[in-house]
Amino acid sequence: MSKSMLAALLLLAVAACGGRDRQEMASADSLSRDLQLAPVDTTAELNDQPAADTALAEAPTPAPRPAAPRPT
């Protein structure tokens, strides 16, 4: 890598990390967000069982077809 390319990357990295005061940036960032968690009902009992699957229930077997008449 050439020295000028390395210097440009270093300058870009310093410019990206620099800037406004960190405290000012943190307070401005959190003003528009509601950071509280939703309340959780911890007394509810968990039911970690799969739902009954009715699609896999055995279907009734169809009646066998009558034999085809033989051609005469």
N, C-alpha and C positions, 0 to 999 in steps of 0.2 A: 504494500500500500504506500502511496506516495505521502510525503510529509504534509503537503497541502490538504490532501483528503483527510488525513488523520487530524489535522488542526481544525478542519471544518466540522468533523464529527464531534470533536471535543467541545467546540464552541456551541454546537447545537445541543449537546447534552447539558452544558452549563446553563444555557438559556432556558431549557425546558424545566430544569430544577429550580431556577431562580424565579423572581417575580415578586408578587405581593407578599405581605406579611402572612405567615402561616395562621395566626390566630384570627386575623380578619377573614381569611379564606374559609376557615372552619366554621365560623359563626354565620357567614353568608350562605354556606352550603347547607346548613341544617335548619335554616329558617323556614324553608318551604316544605319540609318533610315532617310527617308525624311518625316519630320513632318508637312509639309505645306498642307493645305487643297486645294482641287481642286476648281477652280473658279466656281462661281454659277451665272447663268443668272437670276437676280432678276426682270428683266423687262418682262419676259415671262408670259403670262396669263395662269393660271392653268385651266385644263379641267378635272374636277373630276366627269365625268359622265361615267357610264358603257358603254362598247362597245355594239353595237347592236348584239343581239344573233339570228343568223339565224337558228340555230338548233331547236329552239322552235317554229318556224313559223308553222302555220297549214298546214299540208299536205293535198292534195286533197283526198276526200274520194273515195275509189275504187268503181267501179260499182258493184252492187249486182250480184251474180252468178245466172245463170239460174237454175231453179228447176231441180233436177235429175229426169230422166224418171222413171216411176214406172215399176217394173218388171211385166211381164205378166204371 
